[in-house]
């Protein structure tokens, strides 16, 4: 009975918590919240990820998915630029470990920097440019997930969000929640199929950050999605790897208490020998069309590549190490009509898995 009460409370927070606790969002810190994502894999697949696993990156999209961690996982990424701010960059690092029946835990940091100095003057001396600062945003996350029913997990993120402006730090403590359900359709030696359903809410209690003499609401982001994954045709020469694999993802995202930036995301992944990966995607979000040349939709097709190196498959000595290298280079979508000649942005991701 207590378990069902807990699930009911969780479902209530997931579906209505943001609307109950949050205040209207005014597009604060758009480069951080609506700029680059940590994972090159997600960027390549239309920004989907809520219903699948992607190493330590997973906690960013859905804390419940880290229960799929096996052993010790670490993830790193770097992305740049952000439109005309050529030195702007994003970086991520995370570490995830599975304690079996006790659940999985993760620590991560996602960081954005303008990469350029801004200069400050004072009313007493407007010509004094001796003081400077570089605006940055950092989000530190401690995540926990546990499987409460068979292939059904619940997760939580405890965040420390820090903005740095004017050589001062402004902090708040958002909370994220998520759930993930996996349905195994078939699992034979030569074939496996599964259907995943995921949901998450970032900043479920509507945290706000105090900036000097006013408060800004952070976005409350709802993500709902599903994915279908299939792998088949094992062979004798690489007996632990499937010859072909495919995955298809559908996701809905909405910034609650904000009129814009809700939309649909689609992603697909194709693998060969579980060594080479091709990823494709598409997304479409509604936008504020009020500027005279503003677009009412932000849409884009995406693509990227990945390599998996299972060391244990290629050396005689038992080394339970797997390396993943992912990358994408995409055009920066234009928010206005008549101009879309922005430089590409790139995202490079590295994942390391050690099956303890």
C-alpha positions in Angstrom: 0.0 0.0 0.0 2.8 2.4 0.9 4.5 1.7 -2.5 1.3 2.6 -4.4 0.9 5.8 -2.3 4.4 6.7 -3.2 3.8 6.1 -6.9 0.7 8.2 -6.8 2.5 11.1 -5.2 5.3 10.8 -7.7 2.9 10.8 -10.7 1.1 13.9 -9.2 4.4 15.8 -9.0 5.4 14.7 -12.5 2.2 15.8 -14.2 1.2 18.8 -12.1 4.0 19.8 -9.9 5.5 22.5 -12.2 2.1 24.2 -12.7 1.4 24.2 -8.9 4.8 25.4 -7.6 6.3 27.4 -10.5 5.9 31.0 -11.6 5.9 32.3 -15.1 9.2 31.8 -17.0 10.5 34.8 -19.0 13.2 33.1 -21.1 15.9 33.8 -18.6 19.5 32.7 -19.5 18.4 31.2 -22.8 21.9 30.3 -23.9 22.2 27.9 -21.0 18.7 26.4 -21.0 18.0 26.4 -24.7 21.5 26.3 -26.2 23.6 23.2 -26.5 22.9 19.9 -24.8 25.6 17.9 -23.1 25.5 14.8 -25.3 26.5 14.7 -29.0 24.3 11.6 -29.3 21.3 13.5 -28.3 22.1 16.5 -30.5 22.5 14.2 -33.4 19.1 12.5 -32.8 16.9 15.6 -32.8 17.7 16.3 -29.1 15.8 13.2 -27.8 17.0 11.2 -24.8 14.3 11.0 -22.1 13.5 7.3 -22.7 17.0 5.9 -23.3 20.4 5.5 -21.7 23.5 7.5 -22.6 26.0 6.9 -19.8 26.5 9.7 -17.2 24.7 12.1 -19.7 21.5 10.3 -18.9 20.9 12.1 -15.6 20.6 15.5 -17.4 17.6 14.2 -19.4 16.0 11.8 -17.0 17.5 10.8 -13.7 15.5 7.5 -13.7 17.5 6.2 -16.6 20.8 5.9 -14.7 19.5 2.7 -13.1 20.6 1.1 -16.4 24.2 1.8 -15.5 26.5 -1.2 -15.4 29.6 -0.8 -13.3 31.4 2.6 -13.4 30.7 5.1 -16.2 32.2 8.4 -16.9 31.2 10.9 -19.6 32.8 14.1 -21.0 31.7 16.6 -23.7 32.7 19.9 -25.2 30.7 22.1 -27.6 31.2 25.5 -29.2 30.4 28.2 -30.3 27.1 29.9 -29.5 26.0 32.0 -32.5 28.1 35.2 -32.7 29.9 34.5 -29.4 32.6 32.5 -31.0 34.5 31.8 -27.8 31.4 30.6 -26.0 31.6 27.0 -24.9 29.8 24.3 -23.1 31.4 21.4 -21.2 30.1 18.5 -19.2 31.6 15.8 -17.0 29.8 13.1 -15.1 30.4 9.9 -13.1 27.8 7.2 -12.6 28.0 4.0 -10.5 25.5 1.1 -10.0 25.2 -0.3 -6.4 23.0 -3.2 -7.6 20.0 -3.5 -5.3 20.8 -0.2 -3.6 20.3 1.7 -6.8 22.5 3.9 -9.0 24.1 7.2 -8.1 25.7 9.9 -10.3 27.5 13.2 -10.0 27.8 15.6 -12.9 28.6 19.2 -13.8 27.3 21.1 -16.9 29.0 24.4 -17.5 28.5 27.3 -19.9 30.9 30.2 -20.4 30.7 33.2 -22.8 34.5 32.8 -23.1 34.9 36.6 -23.4 35.5 39.3 -20.9 32.8 41.9 -20.2 34.0 45.3 -18.8 32.4 47.2 -16.0 32.3 50.9 -15.4 30.9 53.0 -12.6 28.8 56.1 -12.4 31.7 57.9 -10.7 34.1 57.1 -13.5 32.5 55.9 -16.8 35.9 55.8 -18.5 37.3 53.2 -16.0 37.4 49.9 -17.8 39.9 48.2 -15.4 37.3 45.8 -14.0 36.1 42.8 -16.1 34.3 39.6 -15.7 33.3 36.5 -17.8 29.6 35.5 -17.4 29.3 31.7 -16.6 26.6 29.3 -15.6 27.3 26.0 -13.8 24.9 23.3 -12.7 26.1 20.6 -10.3 23.9 17.6 -10.0 23.7 14.7 -7.6 21.4 12.0 -9.0 19.9 8.8 -7.6 17.7 6.2 -9.2 16.3 2.9 -8.1 14.3 0.1 -9.7 11.1 -0.2 -7.7 9.3 -2.7 -9.9 10.6 -4.9 -12.6 12.1 -2.7 -15.2 10.4 0.4 -13.7 12.7 3.0 -12.1 12.3 6.4 -10.4 15.0 9.0 -10.2 15.8 12.3 -8.6 18.3 15.1 -9.3 19.4 17.5 -6.6 21.0 20.5 -8.3 23.2 23.4 -7.4 22.7 26.1 -10.0 25.2 29.0 -10.0 25.2 32.1 -12.2 28.2 34.4 -12.1 27.8 38.0 -13.2 29.6 41.2 -12.1 32.1 39.0 -10.3 29.3 37.8 -8.0 27.7 34.4 -7.6 23.9 33.8 -7.6 22.7 30.4 -6.5 19.5 28.3 -6.3 18.7 24.6 -5.8 16.4 23.1 -8.4 15.0 19.5 -8.1 14.3 17.2 -11.1 12.3 13.9 -11.1 11.9 11.2 -13.7 10.6 7.7 -14.4 11.5 5.1 -16.9 9.7 1.9 -17.9 11.2 -0.8 -20.1 9.2 -3.5 -21.8 11.2 -6.4 -23.2 9.5 -7.6 -26.3 11.9 -10.5 -27.0 15.4 -11.4 -25.7 16.9 -14.4 -27.6 20.5 -15.2 -28.3 20.1 -13.8 -31.9 17.5 -11.1 -31.3 16.5 -8.6 -28.7 13.8 -6.0 -28.8 12.5 -3.5 -26.2 10.1 -0.6 -25.8 10.9 2.2 -23.4 8.7 4.9 -21.9 10.3 7.9 -20.1 9.1 11.1 -18.4 10.9 13.8 -16.5 10.3 17.2 -15.1 13.3 19.6 -14.6 12.9 22.1 -11.7 9.7 20.5 -10.5 9.3 23.0 -7.6 9.9 26.1 -9.7 13.2 27.3 -8.2 14.1 31.0 -8.7 17.5 32.7 -8.6 18.0 36.1 -7.0 20.0 38.4 -9.3 20.9 41.6 -7.4 17.6 43.2 -6.6 15.2 40.9 -8.5 14.3 37.2 -8.9 14.3 35.2 -12.1 12.4 32.0 -12.5 14.2 29.0 -14.0 12.4 27.0 -16.6 10.2 24.0 -15.6 10.8 21.5 -18.4 8.4 18.6 -19.0 9.7 15.7 -21.3 7.6 12.7 -22.3 8.9 10.1 -24.8 9.2 6.6 -26.0 11.7 4.6 -27.9 11.9 1.2 -29.7 15.2 -0.6 -30.0 16.0 -3.8 -31.8 19.3 -5.7 -32.4 19.7 -8.9 -34.3 22.1 -11.3 -36.1 24.9 -12.3 -33.8 27.9 -13.8 -35.4 30.7 -16.2 -34.5 33.7 -13.8 -34.9 32.2 -11.2 -32.5 29.9 -13.4 -30.4 28.9 -10.7 -27.9 28.0 -8.1 -30.4 24.9 -7.8 -32.7 25.5 -7.3 -36.4 22.7 -4.8 -36.9 20.8 -2.5 -34.6 18.1 0.2 -34.9 16.5 2.6 -32.5 13.6 5.0 -33.0 12.7 7.8 -30.6 9.7 10.1 -30.2 9.6 12.9 -27.6 7.5 15.8 -26.6 9.0 18.7 -24.7 7.3 21.7 -23.1 8.6 24.6 -20.9 5.7 24.9 -18.5 4.4 28.4 -17.6 5.9 29.7 -20.8 4.0 30.3 -24.0 6.8 29.2 -26.4 9.4 26.6 -27.0 7.2 23.5 -26.8 7.5 20.9 -29.6 8.1 17.5 -30.9 11.5 15.7 -31.4 12.3 12.6 -33.5 15.4 10.5 -33.6 16.8 7.4 -35.1 20.0 5.4 -34.6 21.5 2.6 -36.8 24.5 0.5 -35.7 26.8 -2.0 -37.4 28.5 -4.6 -35.2 27.7 -2.3 -32.3 30.9 -0.5 -33.4 29.8 2.1 -35.8 26.7 4.3 -35.3 24.8 6.7 -37.6 22.3 9.0 -36.0 19.5 11.2 -37.6 16.9 13.5 -36.1 14.4 16.3 -36.5 12.8 18.8 -34.1 10.2 21.5 -34.3 9.5 24.1 -31.5 7.1 27.0 -31.5 8.7 30.4 -31.2 7.8 34.0 -30.4 7.0 35.5 -33.9 6.5 39.1 -32.5 9.8 40.5 -34.1 9.1 41.8 -37.6 11.3 39.1 -39.1 10.8 36.5 -36.4 10.1 32.8 -37.1 7.1 31.2 -35.5 8.9 27.7 -35.6 12.4 26.6 -34.8 13.0 23.5 -36.9 16.1 21.5 -37.9 17.3 18.2 -39.3 20.2 16.7 -37.3 22.8 14.0 -37.8 25.9 12.6 -36.2 28.2 9.6 -35.8 29.6 7.4 -33.1 32.2 4.7 -32.5 32.2 2.1 -29.8 35.4 0.3 -28.8 34.7 -2.8 -26.6 38.3 -3.5 -25.6 37.4 -6.9 -24.2 36.3 -8.1 -27.6 39.7 -7.5 -29.3 42.3 -8.5 -26.7 43.0 -11.9 -25.2 43.3 -10.5 -21.6 40.1 -9.8 -19.7 39.8 -6.0 -19.7 36.1 -5.0 -19.1 36.6 -1.6 -20.7 34.4 0.0 -23.4 35.1 3.4 -25.0 32.5 5.5 -26.9 33.3 8.5 -29.1 30.4 10.6 -30.4 30.4 13.8 -32.5 28.1 16.0 -34.5 28.6 19.3 -36.4 25.4 21.1 -37.1 24.2 24.5 -38.4 22.9 26.8 -35.7 19.2 27.2 -36.4 18.1 30.8 -37.1 15.4 32.5 -35.0 14.8 35.0 -37.8 13.7 34.9 -41.4 16.0 35.7 -44.2 19.3 34.8 -42.5 20.6 31.4 -41.6 24.3 31.6 -42.4 25.6 31.0 -38.8 28.8 29.0 -38.3 28.3 25.4 -37.4 28.6 24.3 -33.8 30.3 21.0 -32.9 29.8 18.7 -30.0 32.4 16.0 -29.1 31.5 13.4 -26.4 33.5 10.7 -24.8 32.1 7.9 -22.6 34.1 5.3 -20.7 32.5 2.2 -19.2 34.2 -0.1 -16.8 32.2 -3.2 -15.9 33.3 -3.9 -12.4 
